[in-house]
Amino acid sequence: MNTFGRNFRCTTFGESHGKAVGVVVDGCPPGIPLTEADIQPYLDRRRPGKSPFESARQEPDRVDILSGTFEGRTTGAPIALVVRNRDVRSEDYDALRDVFRPGHADYTYQAKYGLRDHRGGGRSSGRETLARVAAGAVAVRCLAPYGITIRGRVVEVHGATEPGAMEEEIRAARDAGDSVGGIVEVTATGCPAGLGDPVFGKLDAAIAGAMMGIGAVKGVEIGEGFGAARLFGSGMNDPIAGTGFAANHAGGVLGGISTGQEIVVRIAVKPTPSIRRVQKTIDTAGEEREISVEGRHDPCIAPRIVPVAECMLALVIIDAVLEQAKYRGFGEE
């Protein structure tokens, strides 16, 4: 399953320490203004090495559009986007060739395929997300004519909710050779009512699947989410007036279909599993080992996941917009 979407389809390719990472987008409507300059800002936000709190891997992450555009506009043909890996240090992973890193996909990839790429995790690496971001940036351009915008932010790091306290939590974990997780919130504004397909094509189900497809995400909630379990119905239900909804506890989705309100999504991002602290594990022979993971890793991955989550939400919404166009002209009364 390297392909995402029904109408706006994205197939990602490449490994963390391979020659390149990229994506082919099929189903993009023609006539959308699109150049590398439209995609690059999203990749710049996701790329490593921008601060002391991120991986020191220095990748320019410059995107090339190989096909699917003519004179700065999409043609309706498949759009191929590629980013070449530059700052690869595969030797950093030599000691991990026969050892499973706790918290990573090393063990499960070995169990499934009978082999694995130990160099940074291969396809299971967070570097794969740049392909999703590139595709999502195209989706954002497609949503712009409809007035749909998406924004994300970190709302919590290791329990801290203020920016300075968040930074301190990351710094303390880094200095201790450890890592911390966080919560990211993503909001889509301007979505019309009616997007999403019951019963098994619900918009919130698609959003949840998209967010859980991000490697470091371990939980998703929409609107009140788990908080809904602690409310009365009278508190959870969003009153409807002649002017619209008076609240948005549902997070912009009812019955799997958008209400026209903001779609509000929060994701739980786990601590980065690659840490210097000694952990217990086993090797490929089943022998017990101890491991300390060296190399270049983020002490907290949540800040760099913000553009990834934004782009995954954009991919879900543009797919729903194109699906809705099959039923009736989008925007018709």
Secondary structure, 3 states (H helix, E strand, C coil): CCEECCCCEEEEEECCCCCEEEEEEECCCCCCECCHHHHHHHHHHHCCCCCCCCCCCCCCCCEEECCCEECCEECCCCEEEEEECCCCCHHHHHHHCCECCCCCCHHHHHHHHCCCCCCCCHHHCHHHHHHHHHHHHHHHHHHHHHCCEEEEEEEEECCECCHHHHHHHHHHHHHCCCCCCEEEEEEEECCCECCCECCCECHHHHHHHHHHCCCCEEEEEECCHHHHHHCCHHHHCCCEECCEECCCCCCCEECCEEECCCEEEEEEECCCCCCCCCEEEEECCCCEEEECCCCCCCCCCHHHHHHHHHHHHHHHHHHHHHHHHHHCCCCCC
